[in-house]
Amino acid sequence: MKFIQIIEYRTTRIDEFNALLDGWVEKNAGHRLASRAVQTRDRDKENVYLNIVEFPSYEQAMDNSKRPETAEFAAGLAALCDGPPVFRNLDVLNERTFEG
């Protein structure tokens, strides 16, 4: 079953955050466990962002969380945030794609 993790965070340092994120993506090419990621900005709350990360399964997401390089990366991101992130862990029960 697909699994989605939503990470909500507040930062005034989004450019630095994205530079660290870009470095992580490049460094882990070919070793990533996530299948898709989307970064969003909350239009109603200043400096609030959400990353929506999709994994093939909950188990693979947890394997990703246990990797030392993931912990190091998360600590670097946390240092750029204005408080702790909020995590939402979601099992995908139904998925539809709409065109037209």
Secondary structure as UniProt FT lines:
FT   STRAND          3..10
FT   HELIX           14..27
FT   TURN            28..31
FT   STRAND          36..41
FT   TURN            46..47
FT   STRAND          48..55
FT   HELIX           58..66
FT   HELIX           68..79
FT   STRAND          86..91
//
